[in-house]
Amino acid sequence: MKVQEDTILENFPLFCPKRRQETLINVEQLNMAVIKEPDAKTQSR
């Protein structure tokens, strides 16, 4: 993901399609901080 210096994101849900995992992030002044990573989910077949 590309961000500019003036980009501000709060509680942004970032989704990884390869891992099928969602992570909440904050971005301010080119600094990214992970706020929450959900627990691993078991896959059922």
C-alpha positions in Angstrom: 0.0 0.0 0.0 1.3 3.5 -0.9 0.5 6.5 1.3 1.5 10.1 1.0 2.8 12.3 3.9 -0.6 13.9 4.5 -2.5 10.6 4.6 -4.3 9.8 7.9 -6.1 6.4 8.4 -7.7 5.4 11.7 -9.0 1.9 12.3 -8.5 1.0 8.6 -9.3 -2.7 7.9 -6.4 -4.0 5.8 -7.3 -7.4 4.2 -4.8 -9.9 2.9 -6.5 -12.2 0.3 -3.6 -14.7 0.3 -3.9 -15.4 4.1 -7.5 -14.4 4.3 -6.8 -12.3 7.3 -7.9 -8.8 8.3 -5.8 -6.4 10.4 -6.7 -3.0 11.7 -4.1 -0.3 11.2 -3.5 3.4 11.9 -1.4 5.5 9.5 -0.3 9.1 10.2 2.7 11.0 8.8 4.0 7.9 7.0 4.0 5.9 10.3 1.9 2.7 10.3 0.8 1.1 13.5 -1.1 -2.3 13.8 -3.8 -1.9 16.4 -5.5 -5.3 16.3 -4.8 -8.7 14.8 -7.7 -11.1 15.1 -7.1 -14.5 16.6 -6.4 -17.4 14.3 -9.6 -19.0 13.0 -9.9 -22.7 12.5 -10.9 -23.9 9.1 -13.6 -26.4 8.8 -14.2 -28.6 5.8 
